[in-house]
Amino acid sequence: MSIKIQARIDENLKTEGELILKKIGLTTTELMRMTFRQLVMRKGLPFEATIPNAQTLKSFDEANDPSENITYKDAKSALDDVWAED
């Protein structure tokens, strides 16, 4: 026997989510079924859900600040910077 679940979410979130699901060949119902199966199997959320610490929040702020972003002319320049010793 199956039952019906209803939920209210932001319209844009639903639209964006359904576009992603369509690309991977899933429906919203299939995603909900999969999520609940994982919830039961793991006896908890199927993803990490934690409250970010101060350092993580600072990183989020820096990542969203365009003045902090570094741009490179090509992939080699980016990799050279990543692998450069300080």
Secondary structure, DSSP 8 states (H G I E B T S, - for coil): ----------HHHHHHHHHHHHHTT--HHHHHHHHHHHHHHHTS-SS------HHHHHHHHHHT-GGG----SSHHHHHHHHH---
